[in-house]
Amino acid sequence: MRLDRINAVGGTFVLICGVLLYLSPDNLTANSIIIQSGGIIGASYLVSVLIHLFITKQMGKDVELVTVYAWYSSLLGLSIVISEIASLI
């Protein structure tokens, strides 16, 4: 249970790093960082809730929401970071 929370914090950190890469270097202001980070984290949480509901209802498996959020946010953050690094090359 504690490891899931650590993974969720790590996934959120990766999401914020992805937002920073996306905004740099031309649109880097405090308001845009806060608004876009909050938006992406909120959207990631909502999608995690939907995935969690689908897994528990349709597949009948008992998976905690924090676990789903940890994996989804990590994958989303990594995909943003990789796409931004690829666009810089």
Beta strands, then each sheet from edge to edge (+ up, - down):
end
